[in-house]
């Protein structure tokens, strides 16, 4: 294929309207009319709002929202919206929740709503003295932080930590501002505080400040979930022991732990996305937390209770909010929060951790028994049927044929589709 002479230097692109930008992109990429028409449909997100949320907007990317049923969290029945493109993720949570519902569901708690902002001070001649000088200024630091965001004042600044860090560039003095951001995720609030404090730190220590930014390792905002699955509800001792062994594998091996934790984040990120929160912040925090002991390991723990049942526990940082950013602006996020019925960021964090634990349960159970592919196969087969061009009732018919043949491939789907249409005389 010969491509037209193209330049990515689209002057004034940023100032154009979404349709004009789309036209420019279509010309650049040689998009056909059907593709342009598809991108021009913003679905249920107002193009003006989309254009305010991010830059250079040309369209939207719709992801399905499914509802996790059967969840009882802290004694309350909840329906949890999950936004994900991955099949089986929502079904897995429903199944796990059903199997512990009668035993009381999932119990959650939270360490607190504290975020950390970091200020990096370099070129300090006497870093240990500088550290203590900053600690001496606690009341001034608190006043400056609380002046940044009057709404937060009664909650605001909570604590000050200062470390001398040995780095490739010599000693650095790293200050942590620890702030109660309550129902906000808090990035804006703590970043403003760090920026405001920076000149003071320079004046007090004679050093130079470079970075002033939150830490996504939100280890003072840890959500916890625990549940017990009765051994008879999960299919007996052998299933239980296989699941424990799967956990022990993840605990010992970072290669397995990465996949184990990815499964947990399938659930967590889907709730975080559905509620308009920052999936990358929560992902970064989770994986850093999983390595906090110096070795990357499982975020969850699984053990046998005195009664022989299966107990699971999950702990991970959960920096999510109900105010600010897309959470308040995106109509789908607002609708998802209404379905969830949570009144505080803490409640949202706790339900999200519960979903992560349920997700992990189902993955371990599938892996320790039939394997993951069997459950995936039916939905995957439907996707393959769609890819082969099946429409309407053809999708199920082709998918069934693929599963029956045990070969879920696009070429086989095309063959089955041809046969089906042939039988119908098309
Ligand atoms: C797939 O998205 C997630 C799993 O790989 C998780 C796991 O292996 O524990 C099934």
Boltz pocket constraint, residues with backbone or C-beta under 6 A from the ligand:
constraints:
  - pocket:
      binder: B
      contacts: [[A, 86], [A, 259], [A, 260], [A, 261], [A, 262], [A, 263], [A, 264], [A, 266], [A, 360], [A, 363], [A, 364], [A, 367], [A, 372]]
      max_distance: 6.0
